[in-house]
Amino acid sequence: MSKEIVALILLAVAGFLIGGVYSTWKTVKWLAIVLGAAAALAVGGAVVWLT
């Protein structure tokens, strides 16, 4: 796989996780925080992968 495809997959996963944060924020805040941290790691991984 090329570098760009892996980065796009990581960004897609981050978007999915951010959607999970949005949907769980009002009910289960601790899970939303965990999902937000995972989304931040996915975005960070995509940036590092591209550099």
N, C-alpha and C positions, 0 to 999 in steps of 0.2 A: 504494500500500500504506500501511496505517496504521503508526504508530510501534510499536504493540504487536506487530504481526506480524513486523516486521523484527527486533525484539528477541528474540522467540521463536525465530526462525530462527537468530539468532546464538547463543542459548543451546543450541539443539539441536546446532549445529555444535561448540560447546565440549564438550558431553557426548560426542559422537562422538570428538572428539580425546582426551578424558580416557580413554575406553575404549581407544584406541590406545596411550596411555601405559601403561595397566595391562597390556596384552597384550605390549608390547615391552620392558618394563623389565628382565626377566631375561636377554634375549638381546642387544639392541642399545641400550645405555644412551644413547648420543648421540642416537639417533633419538627415544627417549622424552623426552629433555630438549627437543628441538626441538618435538615435538608438545605438550609441556606449555606451552612458551612461546606457541605458537599458540593453545592453549586459553585461556591467560590473556589474550591479546589479544582473543579473541572475547568473553570475559566482560566485559572492560573496554569493548569497543565497544558491547555491549548496554547496559551501565550508562550510558555517555555518550549513547547514542542515546535512552534514555528520559528523560534530564534536559534 
